[in-house]
């Protein structure tokens, strides 16, 4: 019951956040030069057509009226109509979302697994050559901006010629079924690595620090005293407690990863939400930009709530009373 | 040893299975003969909003429209009119009335027969919606269709522009049975915009937003045997570096826009491509706001013209790909004649003119400063601005550069007129100087028309000459009038011509045919005659690419099975051996 109240409370907190995002992004978008009615009609459309469309989409109304109408529509689940794509915004966002989800989730999973494994190895072989190598790689990975890593991997793909350089699928061959899935996964490798290299460095350092802290605790001594082997003590007790910071960080970083997806998708031509957002900003497609901000902010808050719940499930000491 | 042997076997299986698909596919020998087949991949710098030709002006969606729609006529390589949807035509002696006889064997991509009703609808539609057609329709355009395959178009007067509009996808014929009853304001959002139906060599198959468009061969195309290609894939790739990578790896076969001049150094190292430098029809111009308190003065503009070294700009900003231009229009529309005033690079003369105009240098050596707007999407224009900034500093002018996205640029330049100067490429893609009219005729001053007279140039004599040019059908007389008009423009210098722009066009050697434009009509040429050297009349014995995927899966599965079997075998053997060992 306490958990349900907690979740409900966190969900209610989304509302003022989203409202704030709508107002700020609405004002910012309208400050930028450019006429969305021209975009909708086509730049060479006659002025009468532009005026008709301006009236049809309410763009001739005062700004505060447009904002209130937009908020009213959002509350009814209507995110507006894309000026560029001439489709409902919701349709466009949900068309592109799977590509970004695939990229971001894959990148996160790789970074969590690689980072955790690296951190564990480093902690178990503390002050050894292996530890120094892993720590150095973590530092290097953490220092490199994501877009720079992406460009390096692109360069690699040109010289090694083993991985695709852009896009989500091989368009020449009209692949279907399993072959299509394998093809998408093949194209996913480099973009997902671009995300995971930066974040796995962070997870490695977090895991290492947490593990080293955990093995000093008194319950570890108790576990040894009970006759457990070193592996059992380490993996069943120390490591499990060390995962909590990693989970927290993963939830907090989800928003950052989504932001990084804008750059990664542009570099690799991945047709996801990141590219949609970048393209929409440049062409002043207000409904899509605002719709994206709303959806992404809701997703970020939902992920944080999910992280909190998972945290409670892993650590019985956590309660939401 | 057994373990080592099973690993060796597993590796060998994997290597053989991976190598299999890379054995060249076996075909019958048919080199040099165009055959049906093949997929060409090309790129587009940005994703358009739609493909309705009535609402599109820019070359990118119009290039796609050129694959899907047919105009009534076309151009050959010498700019002579040739048949297209109209199998014959005639022009009245006064040049105002065109009579077209239409082909009877044409069908729309949905199977409906093409008739004169489609032509009538399309021309009227353009007359109400398209910026090039509206002034013509307003002057007077009457369309009659005495039967299903005859169209008579009567204009108020002769105009050389009519010919151009009948020959490109900006006059591509649209299906009346789909669009006739669609209200104008619903057209931008109508399904036709995202799934156009035409009569052209390729059908619109698929549009994945953010990724690509696919066109497929129209099997019922009225030109027998054409097109050859199975499909054309147009990928949206805004980044030139990505395009270069794709060309290098063979993922992109044809790239004709967006490759900067500096890319030629890298492209020259690639083995399987042809590089062409084709005139784009555009001239890069340094345009002035003629209402500016300083730049509005003729002497100042002349001084700036003398201060600019165009050779240096061509070498450094375009890497030698482009050519210096002293004319605001390309040689396609007009060959520079004696009437043209040329401003030679002469910094000392520039300083003298500025002194005489009353702009002496201050204590910091600066006479005055102004701002130039550039488009981020055109790196050569930005580079040109930086070079010009250095050159103007030498004569005491401080130039500030602002780089904007295209929408902001258009807003400040064309719509709000809030600028001092801009650098922009514009020009003609046919022998008809229609773009000069849009850019410098006073009719579009102050109207906020994109690509219109944003500089605010007004000259009645120039306007009058332009009217005469368009109504003059005699080529020699038209050229003489153009000479006069361009002479006036070069004296008034509302803009400084910098360089003729050339596109770096890259074609994969595996594609042949007469599709590569020999003139500037890159935007409107179809790929109907393009063919792939690998196309054969028989299916390949081993389809290569799908097999690669399955071979990889089979290889990995083979390795896993071998390892598991060998482990099981080893375990069984060790169990047997331990059973033989008698307990102590």
Interface residues (C-beta under 8 A of the other chain):
Chain A: X32 X33 X34 X35 X38 X39 X40 X41 X42 X43 X44 X45 X46 X49 X52 X53 X56 X81 X83 X84 X85 X86 X87 X92 X95 X96 X154 X157 X158 X161 X164 X165 X166 X167 X168 X170 X171 X172 X173 X175 X178 X179 X182 X183 X266 X267 X269 X271 X272 X275 X276 X279 X282 X283 X284
Chain B: X39 X41 X46 X47 X49 X50 X55 X56 X57 X58 X128 X129 X130 X131 X134 X184 X185 X188 X189 X193 X194 X208 X209 X210 X211 X212 X214 X233 X235 X236 X237 X238 X239 X241 X242 X245 X246 X248 X249 X251 X405 X406 X407 X408 X410 X411 X412 X415 X416 X450 X451 X545 X546 X549 X550 X552 X553
